[in-house]
Amino acid sequence: MKYKTFGKNLQVVALQLSAGEEVYGEAGAMVYMTGNMNMETKARGGIMKGLKRKLSGESFFMTEFTPAGGTGIVAFGGNCPGTIKTLKLDGNKQYMVQKEGFLCAESSIDLDIGFQKKFGGAFFGGHGLILQKMSGKGNLFIHAAGDFIEKDLKQGEVLKVSTGHSLAWEDSVDFDIERSGNVKSMLFSGEGMFVTTLRGPGKVWLQSMTLEQLASGLKPHLPKQSSSSSNNKSGFSKSGSISFGGK
């Protein structure tokens, strides 16, 4: 399989598949594909695997792509402005990925759920109780909101991250949630009440932005629905004619 990433901060990755090769991705992540690509949506791995994915925040169904009659191309993109990174799995290491981080992968990569080692993250971290565990041998593509920040933590080295910015890490990295400071700092610093604590050894990939930050930044600029239109949702005026918003 060959691949190429296009763009700078609204990236798309195009995968060129030969006969017999297969990739799968999150439902709705496909941007374009050549005419000879076969697309099939299924509960990859069976019903139980599908239910596990649903618990981790992914879709019950995954979409699989295979070429017919020679090589074919399929491209994937994220659901917000951001960048794409390729992780090459060698069959020895496993990776934990935040639920919004997975984009697509070769069929030889297994997507499963991985329970957090400590329950603090489940209740306070914003990641939920379950993260995605990726294993196998092949190429895995993850998507970050904004840009990637890569850290290689040594044994015992600690990195504290604003909650939601931790995107993926090797399973050798210990993950937990701690208070961001004293009560005054927690309530008035604007940095949130808790921080994600990552302890090495292992590699960590952070994202410079979160979906929550993006939504919060856009909210003041979104059009607001007037009270008259919200009270008259049917689209009909009092006289019974259809209202198109004009005079």
Residue pairs with C-beta under 8 A, 6 or more apart in sequence:
1 15
1 16
1 17
1 18
1 21
1 23
1 106
1 139
2 15
2 16
3 13
3 14
3 15
3 16
3 86
3 139
3 141
4 13
4 14
5 11
5 12
5 13
5 14
5 84
5 86
6 12
6 13
6 14
8 83
9 81
9 82
9 83
9 146
9 147
10 77
10 81
10 82
11 77
11 78
11 82
11 83
11 84
11 143
12 31
12 75
12 76
12 77
12 84
13 75
13 76
13 77
13 84
13 86
13 103
13 104
13 141
14 73
14 74
14 75
15 23
15 73
15 74
15 75
15 76
15 104
16 71
16 72
16 73
17 23
17 37
17 65
17 66
17 67
17 71
17 72
17 73
17 74
18 67
18 71
19 67
19 70
19 71
21 66
21 67
21 106
21 107
22 64
22 65
22 66
22 106
22 107
23 64
23 65
23 74
23 104
23 105
23 106
23 107
24 44
24 62
24 63
24 64
24 65
24 104
24 105
24 107
25 62
25 63
25 65
25 76
25 103
25 104
25 105
26 58
26 59
26 62
26 63
26 102
26 103
26 104
27 41
27 59
27 61
27 62
27 63
28 79
29 63
29 76
29 77
29 78
29 79
29 103
29 104
30 39
30 63
30 65
30 74
30 75
30 76
31 75
31 76
31 77
32 74
32 75
33 39
33 65
33 72
33 73
33 74
33 75
34 67
34 72
34 73
34 74
36 67
36 68
36 69
36 70
36 72
37 65
37 66
37 67
37 68
37 72
37 73
37 74
38 65
38 66
38 67
38 68
39 63
39 64
39 65
40 63
40 64
40 66
41 61
41 62
41 63
41 64
42 61
42 62
42 64
43 49
43 50
43 60
43 61
43 62
44 50
44 53
44 61
44 62
44 64
44 111
45 110
49 112
50 60
50 61
51 60
52 112
52 113
53 59
53 60
53 62
53 111
53 113
54 60
55 113
55 130
56 99
56 113
56 128
56 130
56 131
56 132
57 99
57 100
57 128
57 130
57 132
58 99
58 102
58 111
58 132
62 111
64 107
65 72
65 74
66 72
76 103
76 104
76 141
77 143
78 84
78 103
78 143
78 144
78 145
79 100
79 143
80 145
80 211
80 214
81 145
81 146
81 209
81 214
82 143
82 144
82 145
82 146
82 147
82 207
82 209
83 143
83 144
83 146
83 147
83 148
84 103
84 141
84 142
84 143
84 144
85 141
85 142
85 143
85 144
85 148
85 205
86 139
86 140
86 141
87 95
87 134
87 139
87 140
87 141
87 142
87 168
88 138
88 139
88 140
89 95
89 109
89 134
89 135
89 136
89 137
89 138
89 139
89 140
90 137
91 135
91 136
91 137
93 170
93 171
93 172
94 114
94 133
94 134
94 135
94 170
94 171
95 133
95 134
95 135
95 140
95 168
95 169
95 170
95 171
96 114
96 131
96 132
96 133
96 134
96 168
96 169
96 170
96 171
96 173
96 175
97 131
97 132
97 133
97 134
97 142
97 167
97 168
98 127
98 131
98 132
98 166
98 167
98 168
99 127
99 128
99 131
99 132
100 143
100 145
100 211
101 132
101 142
101 143
101 144
101 167
101 168
101 207
102 111
102 132
102 134
102 140
102 142
102 143
103 141
103 142
103 143
104 141
105 111
105 134
105 138
105 139
105 140
105 141
106 138
106 139
106 140
107 138
108 136
108 137
108 138
109 134
109 135
109 136
109 137
109 138
109 139
109 140
110 134
110 135
110 136
111 132
111 133
111 134
112 132
112 133
112 134
112 135
113 130
113 131
113 132
113 133
114 130
114 131
114 132
114 133
114 171
115 129
115 130
115 131
116 122
116 125
116 127
116 129
116 130
116 131
116 175
117 174
117 175
117 176
118 175
118 176
118 177
119 129
120 176
120 177
120 178
121 127
121 175
121 176
121 177
121 196
122 128
122 129
123 177
124 163
124 177
124 193
124 194
125 163
125 177
125 194
125 196
126 163
126 164
127 164
133 171
134 140
142 167
142 168
142 205
144 167
144 205
144 206
144 207
144 208
144 209
145 207
145 208
145 209
145 210
145 211
145 213
145 214
146 207
146 208
146 209
147 207
147 208
147 209
148 167
148 205
148 206
148 207
148 208
149 205
149 206
149 207
149 208
150 203
150 204
150 205
150 206
151 159
151 198
151 203
151 204
151 205
151 206
152 200
152 202
152 203
152 204
153 159
153 173
153 198
153 199
153 200
153 201
153 202
153 203
153 204
154 200
154 201
155 200
155 201
156 199
156 200
156 201
157 199
157 200
157 201
158 197
158 198
158 199
158 200
159 197
159 198
159 199
159 200
159 204
160 178
160 195
160 196
160 197
160 198
161 195
161 196
161 197
161 198
161 206
162 191
162 192
162 195
162 196
163 177
163 192
163 194
163 195
163 196
164 210
164 212
164 213
165 196
165 206
165 207
165 208
165 210
166 175
166 196
166 198
166 204
166 206
167 205
167 206
167 207
168 204
168 205
169 175
169 198
169 202
169 203
169 204
169 205
170 202
170 203
170 204
171 202
172 200
172 201
172 202
173 198
173 199
173 200
173 201
173 202
173 203
173 204
174 198
174 199
175 196
175 197
175 198
175 199
176 196
176 197
176 199
177 194
177 195
177 196
177 197
178 194
178 195
178 197
179 186
179 193
179 194
179 195
180 186
180 189
180 191
180 192
180 193
180 194
180 195
181 189
185 191
186 192
186 193
187 193
198 204
232 243
235 242
235 243
236 242
236 243
237 243
